[in-house]
């Protein structure tokens, strides 16, 4: 996401990452990695549960999920990963915008 952030911005999109960590750990990670987008801590998994993000004990936690939500608040694209590396390519998402 970071390397293509300007492409998302160019499409008038906001990139928001919800993490399963507390605010301190989320802030440290975003600052250390100089991430330009929004990071929302979700240690109690309230947001993850709202979007039915999958929990896999055998994979040691929450599986990545990606959503494109339009300005009306409607989910126009959703993807639930099978593992930590199973994430849609940025260009696929950018083309949807």
Residue pairs with C-beta under 8 A, 6 or more apart in sequence:
1 8
1 15
1 17
1 37
1 90
2 33
2 34
2 35
2 36
2 37
3 90
4 90
4 91
4 94
5 15
5 36
5 37
7 90
7 94
8 14
8 15
8 90
8 93
8 94
8 97
11 94
11 97
12 97
13 97
14 37
14 38
15 37
15 38
16 37
16 38
16 39
16 40
17 35
17 37
17 38
17 39
17 40
18 40
18 42
18 47
18 48
19 25
19 26
19 29
19 39
19 40
19 41
19 42
20 42
20 43
20 45
20 48
20 61
20 62
21 29
21 41
21 43
22 41
22 43
23 41
25 41
26 39
26 40
26 41
27 39
29 35
29 39
30 39
40 47
42 48
45 53
45 55
45 62
48 62
48 65
51 65
51 67
51 78
52 80
53 62
53 63
53 65
53 80
54 62
54 63
54 65
54 80
55 61
55 62
55 63
56 62
56 63
59 83
59 84
63 80
63 81
63 82
63 83
63 84
63 86
64 81
64 84
64 86
64 87
65 78
65 79
65 80
65 81
66 77
66 78
66 79
66 81
66 87
66 88
66 93
67 75
67 77
67 78
67 79
68 75
68 76
68 77
68 78
68 93
68 96
68 97
69 75
69 76
70 76
76 96
77 93
77 96
79 87
79 88
81 87
